[in-house]
């Protein structure tokens, strides 16, 4: 019944938009006290893709009918705003036309478009050498036949599980999730088997990695065979004394491998439901740790109850010069020294840097059999994310590119008044040696402060918005966070008071009230990011209760709500759009202007 009423409402709205242009042009709402002046819908999709383009038009109409007044538009893929600052290639044929059509349609419907972008990864789109890079210090190389390569022996004992040496821990044997298998193996007679018949939905293994060197690069390789298996296998690597991962790729559960030429594979590591033995690899960096915890397995079952997967021949070798980052200002040098560090060799004269190795010119003073110490910087890309690895903000070009990016978006969306900066889950930061000494919190504060001020100094001064989490001591601004180098506390000091915080902290964990109080106490207005694909609206209910409690404790300035979904199934993700609006209207009517 609700759907049929919705269809009628949409038809009526479209008719009224055609005949009442004055109404269509008015997307503003009279100011109100203690209410949601800004009622947005978050959209993440590819505007250049026809299916997403059409879906966005539908959502604009539905949003207007339900009483929302803005779309926070984060276009992705080959429809991303970053396409406009790429130094190679060009936008697809539908890019500019689709955006213009959306801008015109939103205006005619009375919906404001708020661009979402400008995260710290953006400058690396235009200047890939700016990507965050982790130090790789004094990797031992051996010279043989005019070439120097890493010594790189495997650090894993019993890599094929033949000896049952106790280092491999199988967590979910009692539930039937994981076991040693003596009937299937890639080499030898044993492998580890994962099954989807687990009664707890869990099938995981663990190994502590010891004897590592801090600030070193390693490559892990392994073989996988599957039979009707579709559970989401994942790899996670943690510091030995923390639950925070230093390797866990949000967009690639089994990580991202490297091809024979030393370049990233075009696609992440993936597997078919049924496949023969297939080899995979990942690269990681130990960072500040000399002991790590390695996990591989699934944290949920797939649909095939009898599905199985096998793992064998896990090797971990120290590598050097893998995905090496070298900047045009020469701030990330490759340094080659003798084993006793008494000699620092000269690039081009003594060695030439290749992918994974060094070649020695005839005039080189390096000799056959020498052991070298090689230091460089390894790209952080694909360790925590494929697409959102930040660039270093300790270069003026970071901010020049961000300004160029905003100006392009400003033109594309026909002079938007607001800009939503996508600082969110930035899991690898503060490794650049040219940055001034300081905590990760100071680094992020300086980055964001200068980013805001750069945009404010331009001709087109946008009203700025940002997610809460990277500045929130109740979420990610904590002493240890993923592969961030240092303590993220006090990052909030980079927030200008006129920047609005869009707060997505989880109201069910009891911290949302504290989070609201924290930012209100520093003078920032806030919006609530609610729904988060919880179809029974418990997230929205909890948020509204948290807001009421926070306001009883003196919180003011929460003047917006954003329907927030990240479900890749857009029909499902936006299925509760009207229900959320109706819930707030019925239960908190003063917050939703008529």
KALINWO-V625193 format. One record per residue. N is the residue number from 1. RES is the residue in one letter. PSI is psi as a letter, one per 20 degrees, with the letter a starting at -180 (NA if undefined). Layout:
BEGIN
((N;RES;PSI) (N;RES;PSI))
END
This chain:
BEGIN
((1;X;g) (2;X;h) (3;X;g) (4;X;h) (5;X;h) (6;X;g) (7;X;g) (8;X;h) (9;X;g) (10;X;g) (11;X;g) (12;X;g) (13;X;g) (14;X;h) (15;X;g) (16;X;h) (17;X;h) (18;X;h) (19;X;i) (20;X;m) (21;X;h) (22;X;g) (23;X;g) (24;X;h) (25;X;i) (26;X;n) (27;X;j) (28;X;r) (29;X;p) (30;X;q) (31;X;q) (32;X;r) (33;X;p) (34;X;l) (35;X;r) (36;X;n) (37;X;h) (38;X;o) (39;X;n) (40;X;r) (41;X;p) (42;X;p) (43;X;o) (44;X;o) (45;X;r) (46;X;o) (47;X;h) (48;X;i) (49;X;p) (50;X;g) (51;X;g) (52;X;h) (53;X;g) (54;X;h) (55;X;g) (56;X;g) (57;X;g) (58;X;g) (59;X;h) (60;X;g) (61;X;g) (62;X;h) (63;X;g) (64;X;g) (65;X;h) (66;X;i) (67;X;j) (68;X;q) (69;X;j) (70;X;q) (71;X;o) (72;X;o) (73;X;o) (74;X;n) (75;X;q) (76;X;r) (77;X;b) (78;X;j) (79;X;j) (80;X;q) (81;X;h) (82;X;h) (83;X;h) (84;X;i) (85;X;j) (86;X;q) (87;X;i) (88;X;q) (89;X;a) (90;X;r) (91;X;q) (92;X;r) (93;X;h) (94;X;i) (95;X;f) (96;X;h) (97;X;g) (98;X;g) (99;X;g) (100;X;g) (101;X;h) (102;X;g) (103;X;g) (104;X;g) (105;X;g) (106;X;g) (107;X;g) (108;X;h) (109;X;i) (110;X;k) (111;X;p) (112;X;p) (113;X;p) (114;X;o) (115;X;p) (116;X;p) (117;X;b) (118;X;k) (119;X;r) (120;X;i) (121;X;i) (122;X;g) (123;X;h) (124;X;i) (125;X;g) (126;X;h) (127;X;n) (128;X;h) (129;X;i) (130;X;i) (131;X;q) (132;X;p) (133;X;p) (134;X;q) (135;X;q) (136;X;o) (137;X;p) (138;X;l) (139;X;p) (140;X;p) (141;X;q) (142;X;p) (143;X;p) (144;X;p) (145;X;l) (146;X;j) (147;X;q) (148;X;p) (149;X;q) (150;X;q) (151;X;g) (152;X;l) (153;X;q) (154;X;q) (155;X;j) (156;X;p) (157;X;q) (158;X;l) (159;X;h) (160;X;j) (161;X;k) (162;X;h) (163;X;i) (164;X;l) (165;X;j) (166;X;i) (167;X;h) (168;X;p) (169;X;p) (170;X;o) (171;X;h) (172;X;l) (173;X;h) (174;X;h) (175;X;i) (176;X;j) (177;X;h) (178;X;q) (179;X;r) (180;X;q) (181;X;p) (182;X;j) (183;X;i) (184;X;p) (185;X;q) (186;X;g) (187;X;q) (188;X;b) (189;X;j) (190;X;q) (191;X;r) (192;X;p) (193;X;p) (194;X;p) (195;X;q) (196;X;j) (197;X;j) (198;X;p) (199;X;i) (200;X;j) (201;X;j) (202;X;q) (203;X;n) (204;X;q) (205;X;r) (206;X;q) (207;X;p) (208;X;p) (209;X;o) (210;X;r) (211;X;k) (212;X;r) (213;X;p) (214;X;q) (215;X;l) (216;X;q) (217;X;p) (218;X;q) (219;X;p) (220;X;p) (221;X;q) (222;X;r) (223;X;p) (224;X;p) (225;X;q) (226;X;q) (227;X;o) (228;X;l) (229;X;p) (230;X;j) (231;X;q) (232;X;n) (233;X;p) (234;X;q) (235;X;p) (236;X;p) (237;X;p) (238;X;q) (239;X;q) (240;X;h) (241;X;k) (242;X;q) (243;X;i) (244;X;p) (245;X;q) (246;X;i) (247;X;o) (248;X;o) (249;X;o) (250;X;h) (251;X;j) (252;X;n) (253;X;g) (254;X;j) (255;X;a) (256;X;p) (257;X;r) (258;X;p) (259;X;a) (260;X;i) (261;X;j) (262;X;j) (263;X;q) (264;X;p) (265;X;q) (266;X;h) (267;X;q) (268;X;r) (269;X;p) (270;X;r) (271;X;q) (272;X;q) (273;X;h) (274;X;p) (275;X;q) (276;X;r) (277;X;p) (278;X;p) (279;X;q) (280;X;r) (281;X;q) (282;X;q) (283;X;p) (284;X;r) (285;X;p) (286;X;i) (287;X;c) (288;X;j) (289;X;q) (290;X;j) (291;X;p) (292;X;r) (293;X;p) (294;X;p) (295;X;q) (296;X;p) (297;X;a) (298;X;q) (299;X;j) (300;X;q) (301;X;q) (302;X;a) (303;X;i) (304;X;o) (305;X;h) (306;X;j) (307;X;q) (308;X;q) (309;X;q) (310;X;q) (311;X;p) (312;X;r) (313;X;m) (314;X;o) (315;X;q) (316;X;o) (317;X;q) (318;X;p) (319;X;r) (320;X;q) (321;X;l) (322;X;p) (323;X;l) (324;X;p) (325;X;p) (326;X;p) (327;X;q) (328;X;h) (329;X;j) (330;X;k) (331;X;i) (332;X;m) (333;X;q) (334;X;o) (335;X;p) (336;X;p) (337;X;r) (338;X;r) (339;X;h) (340;X;j) (341;X;j) (342;X;i) (343;X;p) (344;X;o) (345;X;r) (346;X;p) (347;X;q) (348;X;g) (349;X;g) (350;X;h) (351;X;q) (352;X;p) (353;X;p) (354;X;a) (355;X;o) (356;X;i) (357;X;r) (358;X;q) (359;X;q) (360;X;o) (361;X;r) (362;X;h) (363;X;j) (364;X;q) (365;X;i) (366;X;p) (367;X;q) (368;X;p) (369;X;i) (370;X;q) (371;X;p) (372;X;q) (373;X;o) (374;X;p) (375;X;q) (376;X;a) (377;X;p) (378;X;p) (379;X;p) (380;X;i) (381;X;q) (382;X;j) (383;X;g) (384;X;i) (385;X;q) (386;X;h) (387;X;i) (388;X;k) (389;X;p) (390;X;r) (391;X;r) (392;X;p) (393;X;j) (394;X;k) (395;X;p) (396;X;h) (397;X;h) (398;X;g) (399;X;h) (400;X;g) (401;X;g) (402;X;h) (403;X;g) (404;X;g) (405;X;g) (406;X;g) (407;X;h) (408;X;g) (409;X;h) (410;X;g) (411;X;h) (412;X;g) (413;X;j) (414;X;m) (415;X;l) (416;X;q) (417;X;i) (418;X;q) (419;X;p) (420;X;o) (421;X;p) (422;X;m) (423;X;o) (424;X;p) (425;X;l) (426;X;n) (427;X;j) (428;X;o) (429;X;q) (430;X;l) (431;X;i) (432;X;p) (433;X;i) (434;X;i) (435;X;q) (436;X;q) (437;X;q) (438;X;r) (439;X;r) (440;X;h) (441;X;g) (442;X;g) (443;X;g) (444;X;h) (445;X;g) (446;X;g) (447;X;g) (448;X;h) (449;X;g) (450;X;h) (451;X;g) (452;X;g) (453;X;h) (454;X;g) (455;X;h) (456;X;h) (457;X;i) (458;X;r) (459;X;g) (460;X;n) (461;X;o) (462;X;q) (463;X;p) (464;X;q) (465;X;q) (466;X;q) (467;X;q) (468;X;h) (469;X;h) (470;X;i) (471;X;j) (472;X;o) (473;X;i) (474;X;j) (475;X;e) (476;X;i) (477;X;m) (478;X;r) (479;X;h) (480;X;p) (481;X;o) (482;X;c) (483;X;k) (484;X;p) (485;X;n) (486;X;a) (487;X;p) (488;X;i) (489;X;q) (490;X;j) (491;X;h) (492;X;h) (493;X;i) (494;X;i) (495;X;p) (496;X;q) (497;X;i) (498;X;j) (499;X;p) (500;X;p) (501;X;p) (502;X;o) (503;X;o) (504;X;j) (505;X;q) (506;X;o) (507;X;i) (508;X;i) (509;X;j) (510;X;j) (511;X;i) (512;X;h) (513;X;g) (514;X;h) (515;X;g) (516;X;g) (517;X;h) (518;X;g) (519;X;h) (520;X;h) (521;X;h) (522;X;j) (523;X;j) (524;X;p) (525;X;q) (526;X;q) (527;X;q) (528;X;p) (529;X;o) (530;X;r) (531;X;f) (532;X;l) (533;X;k) (534;X;n) (535;X;h) (536;X;j) (537;X;j) (538;X;h) (539;X;g) (540;X;g) (541;X;g) (542;X;h) (543;X;g) (544;X;h) (545;X;g) (546;X;g) (547;X;g) (548;X;g) (549;X;g) (550;X;g) (551;X;h) (552;X;h) (553;X;j) (554;X;j) (555;X;p) (556;X;r) (557;X;j) (558;X;n) (559;X;k) (560;X;q) (561;X;p) (562;X;o) (563;X;o) (564;X;o) (565;X;q) (566;X;j) (567;X;p) (568;X;h) (569;X;n) (570;X;h) (571;X;h) (572;X;g) (573;X;h) (574;X;j) (575;X;h) (576;X;j) (577;X;g) (578;X;h) (579;X;g) (580;X;g) (581;X;g) (582;X;h) (583;X;g) (584;X;g) (585;X;g) (586;X;h) (587;X;h) (588;X;l) (589;X;h) (590;X;h) (591;X;i) (592;X;o) (593;X;q) (594;X;NA))
END
